[in-house]
Amino acid sequence: MDSRQKIIVAILMLGTLMGSLDSTIVILAFPTISTSLHADLLSILWIILIYLLVVAVFTTQFGRLGDIYGRSRMFNTGFGIFTLGSLFCGFSPHISWLIFSRGIQAIGGALMQANSGAIIADIFPPHERGGAFGYISLGWTSGAMLGIVLGGVITTFVGWEYIFFINIPIGIVATLLGMRYLKDEVRTKAALDLKSMIFLGIALSLVSFGAVDFAGQGIALSNILSILLGLIVCVVFVWYEMRIPEPMVDFSILKNRILKYSMLAGFFLSLGYLSVVFLITMYLQGIRAFSPLDAALLLIPGYVVGSLLSPMMGKLSDRYGARVLATSGAGALILATPIYLTLRIDTPVTVVLLASGVSGIGSAMFFPSNSSAVMANAPAGSFGAMSGIMRTMQNIGILGSFVLSITVASASIPRDVAFEVFIGTKSLVGGVSSAFHYGIDMSLWASILLMGIAGILSWMRGREIRA
């Protein structure tokens, strides 16, 4: 890696870190934000949901924008929008403005996510992309770890507004560095598919609204219809995509065996793995009565292990391909989940640390190698679109994980209690913790099934040969 490549990777890492940091930093600030802005718990949940929704819907089209107008230009624009959105978040006078500002942040985050992989594909040959994606994965895990720590510290000692204000100086510096060092080398002809983006946005919004409404008030005609209608729109989306010349998701490209199974494996692993993180946090807060900060700190060893191993695992995927490495990573994540299933009210916290460490090894093995497999096998001229599709499927999986966790928790205990457990203002010690524990166990088994599907799909991608 020459000096210019190192600078570019550092900028991309910083963008990934900022997006990841803001996906976790708000969780520990929920109680303070709720009190400060006089917000109900359903509104608080949309601080996370709006971010995940916007990123999931826009990443594919923003990758295509990078193909048309230049990936570096779109990445730098995303950093600027993300910084502006952070400013709006910090000055939010009420919850509605904060949710709107989080949407602005997410637009910037989607621009960065959709184009970072394509920039790597532009400047690195296929047999060197795994190492570069390892550093990008390092940015992601480091950001999630920093978000957990900084969210608790800043909220406790300064104020929730500053969890957004810290993005501003970093964003300004990174945008200026990006304008200097990121130069567009490749542009291709492509067309936007706004109708498909609208279909996908409506589908995901209806499913998310129905699930959150169920969590808030239980089974009702309104949330059942919302979820069913969302699933119907999903079918319409797929039908429409397969009948237009330049679709948002080009299913013909996915006829490539490696691309297809890599994309699907990434989706199912995100869906299963991230729900485990949410559920264990709720176990630590609800059943073990840890504070949100203490609960989050127990999961940090996994992030540290993942951060240290990701670059090395990415380089190994360059040498040997993604099949064995990514599948082994999925296996390690599956192995960690039964360890979590042994957790009870008196289980030593060292068990959590052990499972977290195994999870860190698994995520470091899977994500860099799976991403490099996608971009190493993407057709020339479609790097932006493929990067966007990959990120979209992973983000839909993350969104599904969040919805799954909340739905399971609210089905096993009273709904108002479930919300209070999630944001860290209530524990269930000696109360209805047995029912809550049973609900968490059932959801963990579902996560094992989803990650098992991911592992099978990962192996089915076949053997890679990288020049």
Residue, then its C-alpha position, 0 to 999 in steps of 0.5 A: m500500500d503506497s502513501r496515497q492509498k494509506i491516506i485514502v484508506a484513513i479517510l474512508m476509515l474515518g467516515t466509516l467510524m463516524g457513521s458507526l459511532d452515531s449508530t451506537i452513541v445515542i442508545l446510552a443517551f436515551p433516558t437523558i434525551s427523553t427527559s430533556l425533550h419531554a419525549d415518549l418512548l415510542s418517539i425515542l425509538w425513532i431516533i434509531l429507526i429513522y437513521l437505519l431506514v434512511v440509510a437502508v433505502f438510499t444506499t443503493q441509489f447513492g452508490r449509483l450517484g457515485d458511478i455517475y458523478g464521481r464516488s469521491r465527490m459523493f463521499n465528500t458530500g456525504f461527510g459534509i451533510f453528515t456534519l451539518g446533520s450533527l449540528f442540527c441534532g445538537f441544537s434540537p429544541h424538541i423530539s420531532w426536530l431531532i428525528f428530522s435531523r437524524g434523517i439528515q445525518a443518515i443521508g450523509g451516512a448513506l452517501m459515505q457507506a455507498n461509495s466507500g467500497a467503490i472507492i476501494a475497488d477503484i484504487f486497489p486491484p482485486h487481490e489487495r481489496g481484502g486488506a483494505f476492507g479489513y481497515i474499513s471494518l476496523g473503522w466500523t468496530s472502533g466506531a461502535m466501541l467508541g460510541i458506547v463509551l463516549g455516549g455514556v461518558i459525554t451524556t453523564f458529564v457534559g450533556w446529550e447535545y455533545i454526542f452530536f457536537i463532537n462530530i462537527p470538528i472531525g467532520i470539517v477536517a475529514t471533509l477538507l482532507g477528502m477534497r484534497y486527496l480523494k480524486d475521481e478516477v472512474r465515472t460510468k453512465a447509469a440512471l437513477d431508479l427513483k420509483s424503486m427507491i420509493f417502493l423500498g422506502i414505503a415497504l420498510s417504513l410500513v413494516s417498521f411502523g407496524a413492528v414498533d406499534f406492536a411493541g407499543q400497544g400489542i396486537a392490533l388491526s392497525n399494526i397487522l395491516s401495516i406489516l402485511l401491506g409492507l410485505i406486499v409492497c416488498v413483493v411489488f418492489v421485486w416484481y418491478e425491479m425484474r421488469i425495468p432495464e436499469p433497476m435499483v437492484d440488478f438481479s441479473i448481476l446476482k446470477n454470479r454465484i459468488l456475488k449472490y451468496s455473498m450478498l445473502a450471507g451478509f444480509f442474514l448474518s446482519l439480521g441474526y448477529l446484531s439482534v444478539v447484541f441488542l438482546i444481551t444489552m437488554y439482559l444485562q440491564g433488565i435482568r442483571a440491573f447493570s447501568p446502560l454504561d456498565a452493560a455496554l462496557l462488558l461488550i467492549p472486549g468483543y469490539v476490541v478483538g474485532s478491531l485488532l483482527s479485521p485488517m489481518m483477516g482481510k489480507l488473508s481473504d486476499r490470499y485464500g478467498a472468502r469462502v473458508l474464512a467468512t464461513s468460519g466467522a459465521g461459525a464463531l458467531i453461532l458458537a458464541t450465541p449458545i454461551y449467551l444462552t447459559l446466562r441466568i441471574d447469577t451467571p458470572v459476568t466473565v461468561v459475557l466477556l468470553a462470548s463477546g470475545v468469540s463474537g469479535i473473532g467471528s465478526a473480524m473473520f466474516f465482514p472484511s472477507n465477505s465485503s472483499a468477495v463482493m467487490a473483487n467479483a463485481p463487474a467493472g463499471s458497477f462498483g458504486a452500484m454493487s457497494g450500494i446494494m451490499r450496504t443496503m442489504q446489510n442495513i436492512g438486516i440491521l434494521g430487522s435485528f432492531v425490530l426483532s429485538i424490540t418485538v420479542a421483548s415487548a411480547s414477553i413482558p408488559r410493553d411499557v416495561a420493555f421500553e424502559v428496560f431497553i433504554g436502561t431506566k428499569s430492571l426486572v430483578g425479582g419481578v417478571s424477569s423469568a418471562f423476559h428471560y424466556g423471551i430473550d432465549m427464544s430470540l437467541w435461538a432464532s438468531i442462531l437459525l439466521m446465522g446458520i443460514a448465513g453460514i450455509l450461504s457463505w459456503m455455497r458461494g464456492r471457491e474464489i480465484r483472485a489474480 
